[in-house]
Amino acid sequence: MTFTYPAVFTKHEDNSYSVYFPDLEMCTAEGRTYEEASDNAREQERNWIELELDETGELPASTLPEDIHLEEGSEVHMMMCKIKFLPDSE
């Protein structure tokens, strides 16, 4: 299954990045480069989604990028995550 959520990337003075997902509570990442931050964000997104589905079976709706208020120096990127679900072995 494929899940897509907006991620807000903020570039800092030292050229590092921080990332947060407005729709995924407490789901954040960072990296020394954009690529590292993006990889870390994708991993955190996957972990968050898997945990939330396991605990509640529900996920929040994905906010449209144009509906997200951005601070100066921030931009939105849509992050796609593919998760394979295995059938229950009961």
Sequence and secondary structure as in RCSB ss.txt:
>XXXX:A:sequence
MTFTYPAVFTKHEDNSYSVYFPDLEMCTAEGRTYEEASDNAREQERNWIELELDETGELPASTLPEDIHLEEGSE
VHMMMCKIKFLPDSE
>XXXX:A:secstr
 EEEEEEEEEE TTS EEEE TTSTT EEEESSHHHHHHHHHHHHHHHHHHHHHHTS       GGGS   TTEE
EEEEEEE        
